[in-house]
Amino acid sequence: MDINQIKESVLDFIERGNSDDFPEMALKIYKFQFNENEDYKKFSISKGKTPQNVSNWKEIPAVPINAFKYATFSAIPLKDTKYTYMTSGTTSGIKGKNYHMDLEVYDLALTTFFKKMFIPDIEKIKIGVLFPTPQAMPNSSLAHYLEVARTNFGTKDSQNYIDEHGIQYESLIKDLKNSEDNQKPFALLGATYSMVHLLEYLDDHNIKFHLPKGSRILDTGGYKNRSKELPQHDFYERLTTTFGIPKENCVNMYGVTELSTQFYDKGNTISPSTKYSPHWCRSRIVNPLTMEEVSEGEKGILIHYDLANYNSVAAILMEDIGEYKEKGFVLHGRTKGSLAKGCSLAMEDFLNATQ
Protein backbone atom coordinates (compact mmCIF):
# COMPACT_ATOMS: atom_id res chain seq x y z
CA MET A 1 0.00 0.00 0.00
CA ASP A 2 1.51 3.36 -1.04
CA ILE A 3 1.13 6.77 0.59
CA ASN A 4 -1.84 7.81 -1.54
CA GLN A 5 -3.72 4.60 -0.80
CA ILE A 6 -3.16 4.92 2.94
CA LYS A 7 -4.21 8.57 2.78
CA GLU A 8 -7.48 7.65 1.04
CA SER A 9 -8.10 4.95 3.65
CA VAL A 10 -7.66 7.48 6.45
CA LEU A 11 -9.91 10.05 4.76
CA ASP A 12 -12.60 7.43 4.36
CA PHE A 13 -12.16 6.28 7.97
CA ILE A 14 -12.56 9.81 9.31
CA GLU A 15 -15.67 10.39 7.21
CA ARG A 16 -17.39 7.01 7.48
CA GLY A 17 -15.55 4.85 10.00
CA ASN A 18 -16.40 4.22 13.63
CA SER A 19 -14.62 3.23 16.80
CA ASP A 20 -15.32 -0.47 16.21
CA ASP A 21 -13.10 -0.32 13.12
CA PHE A 22 -10.23 1.40 14.93
CA PRO A 23 -8.18 -1.72 15.84
CA GLU A 24 -8.01 -2.98 12.26
CA MET A 25 -7.23 0.46 10.86
CA ALA A 26 -4.52 1.07 13.47
CA LEU A 27 -2.75 -2.17 12.54
CA LYS A 28 -2.95 -1.28 8.84
CA ILE A 29 -1.28 2.10 9.49
CA TYR A 30 1.33 0.48 11.76
CA LYS A 31 2.30 -1.92 8.99
CA PHE A 32 2.58 0.95 6.51
CA GLN A 33 4.69 3.11 8.85
CA PHE A 34 6.91 0.18 9.81
CA ASN A 35 7.64 -0.51 6.13
CA GLU A 36 8.11 3.09 4.99
CA ASN A 37 9.67 4.94 7.95
CA GLU A 38 13.24 3.78 8.58
CA ASP A 39 13.77 5.38 12.00
CA TYR A 40 10.45 4.07 13.25
CA LYS A 41 11.22 0.61 11.85
CA LYS A 42 14.54 0.48 13.75
CA PHE A 43 12.84 1.51 16.98
CA SER A 44 10.02 -0.98 16.51
CA ILE A 45 12.46 -3.85 15.89
CA SER A 46 14.48 -2.85 18.96
CA LYS A 47 11.29 -3.41 20.97
CA GLY A 48 10.86 -6.83 19.38
CA LYS A 49 7.82 -5.63 17.48
CA THR A 50 7.00 -6.12 13.80
CA PRO A 51 3.72 -6.32 11.86
CA GLN A 52 4.11 -10.11 12.00
CA ASN A 53 3.86 -10.31 15.79
CA VAL A 54 1.72 -7.25 16.64
CA SER A 55 -1.92 -8.35 16.56
CA ASN A 56 -3.43 -5.78 18.94
CA TRP A 57 -3.33 -2.01 18.47
CA LYS A 58 -2.25 -1.59 22.09
CA GLU A 59 1.00 -3.42 21.24
CA ILE A 60 2.01 -0.90 18.57
CA PRO A 61 5.31 0.66 19.75
CA ALA A 62 4.91 4.30 20.78
CA VAL A 63 7.85 6.63 20.18
CA PRO A 64 8.68 9.24 22.84
CA ILE A 65 7.48 12.67 21.77
CA ASN A 66 10.98 14.12 22.09
CA ALA A 67 12.12 11.75 19.33
CA PHE A 68 10.57 14.19 16.86
CA LYS A 69 13.56 16.44 17.63
CA TYR A 70 16.10 13.86 16.53
CA ALA A 71 14.46 11.61 13.92
CA THR A 72 12.93 12.14 10.50
CA PHE A 73 9.46 10.67 10.67
CA SER A 74 8.13 10.69 7.13
CA ALA A 75 6.91 7.85 4.96
CA ILE A 76 7.90 9.80 1.85
CA PRO A 77 11.05 11.77 0.96
CA LEU A 78 11.13 15.19 2.62
CA LYS A 79 11.25 16.87 -0.79
CA ASP A 80 7.74 15.48 -1.39
CA THR A 81 6.30 16.92 1.84
CA LYS A 82 4.60 20.29 1.46
CA TYR A 83 4.28 21.35 5.09
CA THR A 84 6.57 21.12 8.11
CA TYR A 85 5.23 22.10 11.51
CA MET A 86 7.71 22.74 14.30
CA THR A 87 7.44 22.83 18.05
CA SER A 88 8.17 26.03 19.91
CA GLY A 89 11.72 26.76 21.06
CA THR A 90 13.19 24.59 23.78
CA THR A 91 16.05 24.91 26.23
CA SER A 92 18.18 22.75 23.93
CA GLY A 93 17.31 24.88 20.92
CA ILE A 94 16.21 21.76 19.00
CA LYS A 95 12.69 21.77 17.60
CA GLY A 96 10.51 18.78 16.94
CA LYS A 97 9.23 18.52 13.37
CA ASN A 98 6.14 16.87 11.95
CA TYR A 99 6.11 16.47 8.16
CA HIS A 100 2.92 16.45 6.10
CA MET A 101 2.53 15.36 2.48
CA ASP A 102 -0.42 17.75 2.28
CA LEU A 103 -3.08 18.93 4.72
CA GLU A 104 -6.18 17.19 3.37
CA VAL A 105 -6.35 14.62 6.18
CA TYR A 106 -5.22 17.14 8.81
CA ASP A 107 -7.92 19.62 7.82
CA LEU A 108 -10.68 17.02 7.61
CA ALA A 109 -9.81 15.75 11.09
CA LEU A 110 -9.67 19.33 12.36
CA THR A 111 -12.98 20.55 10.95
CA THR A 112 -14.89 17.34 11.71
CA PHE A 113 -14.12 17.26 15.42
CA PHE A 114 -14.01 21.05 15.91
CA LYS A 115 -17.57 21.26 14.60
CA LYS A 116 -18.78 18.47 16.87
CA MET A 117 -17.12 19.71 20.04
CA PHE A 118 -17.16 23.50 19.74
CA ILE A 119 -20.02 24.68 17.50
CA PRO A 120 -22.41 21.75 16.96
CA ASP A 121 -25.41 24.11 16.99
CA ILE A 122 -24.09 26.90 14.73
CA GLU A 123 -23.15 26.97 11.05
CA LYS A 124 -21.35 30.34 11.09
CA ILE A 125 -20.33 32.65 13.92
CA LYS A 126 -18.14 35.73 14.13
CA ILE A 127 -14.71 34.44 15.17
CA GLY A 128 -11.99 36.52 16.72
CA VAL A 129 -8.55 34.90 16.76
CA LEU A 130 -5.93 35.79 19.35
CA PHE A 131 -2.94 34.31 17.53
CA PRO A 132 -0.73 35.27 14.56
CA THR A 133 -1.74 34.24 11.05
CA PRO A 134 -0.12 31.35 9.14
CA GLN A 135 1.62 33.96 6.97
CA ALA A 136 3.33 35.32 10.09
CA MET A 137 4.05 31.84 11.51
CA PRO A 138 4.18 29.34 8.60
CA ASN A 139 5.66 26.53 10.71
CA SER A 140 3.02 26.76 13.44
CA SER A 141 0.35 24.07 13.42
CA LEU A 142 -1.72 26.21 15.81
CA ALA A 143 -1.69 29.17 13.43
CA HIS A 144 -2.96 26.87 10.69
CA TYR A 145 -5.55 25.29 12.99
CA LEU A 146 -7.03 28.65 13.96
CA GLU A 147 -7.03 29.89 10.36
CA VAL A 148 -8.91 26.78 9.19
CA ALA A 149 -11.45 27.25 11.99
CA ARG A 150 -11.91 30.91 11.10
CA THR A 151 -12.29 30.40 7.35
CA ASN A 152 -14.59 27.36 7.64
CA PHE A 153 -16.86 28.42 10.48
CA GLY A 154 -16.43 32.18 10.80
CA THR A 155 -18.61 34.88 9.27
CA LYS A 156 -17.07 37.17 6.66
CA ASP A 157 -16.17 39.78 9.30
CA SER A 158 -14.16 37.25 11.36
CA GLN A 159 -10.54 38.25 11.84
CA ASN A 160 -7.26 37.95 13.74
CA TYR A 161 -6.63 40.47 16.48
CA ILE A 162 -2.88 39.88 16.81
CA ASP A 163 -0.28 41.32 14.46
CA GLU A 164 3.40 42.29 14.66
CA HIS A 165 2.48 44.95 17.24
CA GLY A 166 0.67 42.53 19.56
CA ILE A 167 -3.00 42.29 20.53
CA GLN A 168 -5.15 44.93 18.82
CA TYR A 169 -7.12 45.74 21.96
CA GLU A 170 -9.11 48.71 20.66
CA SER A 171 -10.33 46.91 17.56
CA LEU A 172 -11.27 43.79 19.53
CA ILE A 173 -13.09 45.76 22.24
CA LYS A 174 -15.06 47.64 19.58
CA ASP A 175 -16.16 44.41 17.93
CA LEU A 176 -17.05 42.79 21.26
CA LYS A 177 -19.21 45.80 22.13
CA ASN A 178 -20.91 45.59 18.74
CA SER A 179 -21.63 41.92 19.35
CA GLU A 180 -23.09 42.80 22.74
CA ASP A 181 -25.22 45.66 21.36
CA ASN A 182 -26.47 43.77 18.30
CA GLN A 183 -26.98 40.48 20.16
CA LYS A 184 -24.89 38.55 17.63
CA PRO A 185 -22.86 35.67 19.12
CA PHE A 186 -19.07 36.00 19.18
CA ALA A 187 -16.48 33.20 19.40
CA LEU A 188 -13.07 34.10 20.79
CA LEU A 189 -10.32 31.59 19.90
CA GLY A 190 -6.65 31.64 20.75
CA ALA A 191 -3.69 30.74 22.90
CA THR A 192 -4.38 30.64 26.63
CA TYR A 193 -1.57 33.08 27.38
CA SER A 194 -3.12 35.61 24.96
CA MET A 195 -6.42 35.28 26.81
CA VAL A 196 -4.62 36.04 30.08
CA HIS A 197 -3.08 39.21 28.60
CA LEU A 198 -6.52 40.25 27.35
CA LEU A 199 -8.08 39.65 30.77
CA GLU A 200 -5.38 41.76 32.43
CA TYR A 201 -5.91 44.60 29.94
CA LEU A 202 -9.69 44.56 30.41
CA ASP A 203 -9.29 44.49 34.19
CA ASP A 204 -6.90 47.45 34.07
CA HIS A 205 -9.45 49.42 32.03
CA ASN A 206 -12.45 48.24 34.04
CA ILE A 207 -14.14 46.75 30.96
CA LYS A 208 -16.59 43.86 31.05
CA PHE A 209 -19.05 42.41 28.56
CA HIS A 210 -22.22 40.41 28.60
CA LEU A 211 -21.96 38.68 25.25
CA PRO A 212 -25.16 37.25 23.75
CA LYS A 213 -26.36 33.70 24.12
CA GLY A 214 -24.43 31.35 21.86
CA SER A 215 -21.11 33.14 22.38
CA ARG A 216 -18.19 30.93 23.33
CA ILE A 217 -14.46 30.83 24.01
CA LEU A 218 -11.80 28.31 22.99
CA ASP A 219 -8.36 28.45 24.56
CA THR A 220 -5.36 26.20 24.02
CA GLY A 221 -1.74 25.77 24.97
CA GLY A 222 -1.47 26.92 28.56
CA TYR A 223 0.37 30.02 29.69
CA LYS A 224 3.18 29.03 32.02
CA ASN A 225 6.25 31.27 31.64
CA ARG A 226 4.42 33.39 29.05
CA SER A 227 2.31 35.65 31.28
CA LYS A 228 0.86 35.77 34.76
CA GLU A 229 -0.14 32.23 35.67
CA LEU A 230 -3.64 31.58 36.97
CA PRO A 231 -5.05 28.47 38.59
CA GLN A 232 -7.23 26.73 36.02
CA HIS A 233 -10.47 27.22 37.92
CA ASP A 234 -9.74 30.94 38.42
CA PHE A 235 -8.92 31.39 34.73
CA TYR A 236 -12.33 30.12 33.60
CA GLU A 237 -14.08 32.02 36.38
CA ARG A 238 -12.51 35.23 35.07
CA LEU A 239 -13.52 34.43 31.50
CA THR A 240 -17.11 34.05 32.68
CA THR A 241 -17.20 37.25 34.73
CA THR A 242 -15.38 39.30 32.07
CA PHE A 243 -17.28 38.18 28.97
CA GLY A 244 -20.57 36.94 30.40
CA ILE A 245 -20.04 33.52 28.81
CA PRO A 246 -20.95 30.52 31.01
CA LYS A 247 -18.14 28.12 31.82
CA GLU A 248 -19.83 25.31 29.90
CA ASN A 249 -19.18 27.41 26.76
CA CYS A 250 -15.50 27.95 27.64
CA VAL A 251 -13.81 25.04 25.90
CA ASN A 252 -10.16 24.04 26.14
CA MET A 253 -8.44 22.34 23.21
CA TYR A 254 -5.43 20.12 23.86
CA GLY A 255 -3.18 19.48 20.90
CA VAL A 256 0.50 19.23 20.03
CA THR A 257 2.56 19.75 16.89
CA GLU A 258 3.53 16.08 16.73
CA LEU A 259 -0.11 14.98 16.36
CA SER A 260 -2.68 15.66 13.66
CA THR A 261 -5.74 15.43 15.90
CA GLN A 262 -6.93 17.66 18.71
CA PHE A 263 -8.75 16.81 21.95
CA TYR A 264 -11.53 18.88 23.53
CA ASP A 265 -13.46 19.08 26.76
CA LYS A 266 -17.17 19.86 27.04
CA GLY A 267 -16.69 23.12 28.86
CA ASN A 268 -15.07 24.01 32.15
CA THR A 269 -17.80 24.06 34.74
CA ILE A 270 -15.53 21.65 36.59
CA SER A 271 -11.73 21.97 36.42
CA PRO A 272 -9.68 20.06 35.51
CA SER A 273 -11.99 19.02 32.72
CA THR A 274 -12.22 15.69 30.88
CA LYS A 275 -10.78 15.59 27.35
CA TYR A 276 -12.33 13.52 24.58
CA SER A 277 -11.06 12.18 21.27
CA PRO A 278 -12.75 11.28 17.96
CA HIS A 279 -13.14 7.74 16.59
CA TRP A 280 -9.85 7.89 14.66
CA CYS A 281 -7.79 8.55 17.79
CA ARG A 282 -7.45 6.63 21.05
CA SER A 283 -5.44 7.21 24.19
CA ARG A 284 -3.94 4.92 26.80
CA ILE A 285 -2.42 5.80 30.16
CA VAL A 286 0.60 3.77 31.22
CA ASN A 287 3.36 3.54 33.76
CA PRO A 288 6.41 4.58 31.66
CA LEU A 289 8.76 2.30 33.60
CA THR A 290 6.73 -0.84 32.93
CA MET A 291 4.54 0.34 30.00
CA GLU A 292 1.67 -1.41 31.76
CA GLU A 293 -1.71 0.30 31.60
CA VAL A 294 -2.79 1.96 34.84
CA SER A 295 -6.13 1.36 36.50
CA GLU A 296 -8.93 3.91 36.66
CA GLY A 297 -8.12 6.41 39.40
CA GLU A 298 -4.36 6.05 38.90
CA LYS A 299 -2.14 8.54 37.13
CA GLY A 300 0.29 7.68 34.37
CA ILE A 301 1.71 8.88 31.06
CA LEU A 302 -0.47 9.35 28.01
CA ILE A 303 0.05 7.46 24.78
CA HIS A 304 -1.96 8.77 21.83
CA TYR A 305 -2.73 6.64 18.78
CA ASP A 306 -3.63 9.18 16.11
CA LEU A 307 -4.50 7.61 12.77
CA ALA A 308 -4.62 11.04 11.10
CA ASN A 309 -0.84 11.11 11.61
CA TYR A 310 -0.49 8.73 8.70
CA ASN A 311 2.74 10.10 7.18
CA SER A 312 4.80 10.11 10.38
CA VAL A 313 4.10 8.05 13.51
CA ALA A 314 0.62 7.23 14.78
CA ALA A 315 1.64 6.04 18.28
CA ILE A 316 3.32 8.66 20.48
CA LEU A 317 4.38 8.47 24.13
CA MET A 318 3.74 11.89 25.62
CA GLU A 319 5.26 13.62 28.63
CA ASP A 320 1.82 14.56 29.94
CA ILE A 321 0.33 13.00 33.05
CA GLY A 322 -3.18 11.69 32.57
CA GLU A 323 -5.94 9.87 34.40
CA TYR A 324 -8.87 7.93 32.92
CA LYS A 325 -12.24 9.54 33.45
CA GLU A 326 -15.69 9.33 31.83
CA LYS A 327 -14.57 7.67 28.58
CA GLY A 328 -11.88 10.32 28.26
CA PHE A 329 -8.93 11.54 30.30
CA VAL A 330 -7.96 14.35 32.62
CA LEU A 331 -4.62 16.10 32.26
CA HIS A 332 -2.49 16.62 35.36
CA GLY A 333 0.46 18.55 33.96
CA ARG A 334 3.90 17.42 32.84
CA THR A 335 5.99 14.54 34.10
CA LYS A 336 8.14 14.69 37.21
CA GLY A 337 9.85 12.26 39.55
CA SER A 338 9.64 8.60 38.56
CA LEU A 339 7.30 9.34 35.67
CA ALA A 340 9.82 11.75 34.17
CA LYS A 341 12.55 9.15 34.67
CA GLY A 342 10.45 6.63 32.76
CA CYS A 343 10.02 9.04 29.84
CA SER A 344 13.77 9.74 29.81
CA LEU A 345 14.53 6.02 29.67
CA ALA A 346 12.07 5.62 26.80
CA MET A 347 13.84 8.39 24.92
CA GLU A 348 17.23 6.81 25.62
CA ASP A 349 15.92 3.52 24.21
CA PHE A 350 14.82 5.31 21.06
CA LEU A 351 18.19 7.00 20.51
CA ASN A 352 20.04 3.73 21.05
CA ALA A 353 17.76 1.94 18.59
CA THR A 354 18.23 4.48 15.78
CA GLN A 355 21.98 5.04 16.00
URHUWO-V775710 format. One record per helix or strand. SS is the DSSP state (a for helix, b for strand). FROM is the first residue (numbers start at 0). LEN is the number of residues. If there is no record, write none. Layout:
SS_FROM_LEN + SS_FROM_LEN
//
This chain:
a_2_14 + a_18_18 + a_37_9 + a_56_3 + b_62_2 + a_64_5 + a_77_3 + b_82_4 + b_96_4 + a_103_15 + b_124_6 + a_140_13 + b_153_1 + b_158_2 + b_161_2 + b_165_2 + a_168_14 + b_185_6 + a_191_13 + b_215_5 + a_231_12 + a_246_3 + b_249_5 + b_262_2 + b_273_3 + b_280_6 + b_292_1 + b_299_7 + b_314_11 + b_327_7 + a_336_18
//
